[in-house]
């Protein structure tokens, strides 16, 4: 049995709580200091969640002190030609003296039954807990590709930056995803061919802190990336990011590279299993972690 703590309560994070939550997360995640978390909240501030869903997430407090927090990034995303509501739960931490009350945060965050929840950055020791909460793994690793040498003699493809005028016939939902992710610091590129305009969003990152790469954040289908791998790879390499990381469940036929089993597995809970090649509006894209 867990003894009650007088005055302990769980509620949504609001603007007045940001400094205290940033300090808490800096204690809990030693790889990121308070300045990082304040910057993360600045990114969340510019992101508008669907009506009725939290803007920042939830906190635990007692006697006016913040002792726990979980961030949430709630969004409307394209899925199968329509829109669906998704929420990435991130950066869950509770001070050691209050760990017994950590489930209160998760219970609050998971209470919307029509929302699909994601966990895209689980630490190995948390995965049994995540699975006990009803999450299912949908990716088992990542594929690290070197696409710049592919398609040297393929059909011509026009690449357009996302910050310019969208190409003719571009889907409005894709245009919105592209514009919002570029504002968060991602790279957005349109591939225009005779078959239409295809959106791609990448987030620069370093593999193991040294290997320059671009994480595929959004495309309509991984098959589209395979088709345009060469032009995309060369465009990214010119920007200093020659490798591309894709969520995968094995080797990806048609791409040069290797599959890393067990790396960066992803989990979901809810009505809509995310597809591969779609990390839109997750902490990987919005916060850059």
Order of alpha helices (4+ residues) and beta strands (2+ residues): beta-alpha-alpha-beta-beta-beta-alpha-beta-alpha-beta-beta-alpha-beta-beta-beta-alpha-alpha-beta-beta-alpha
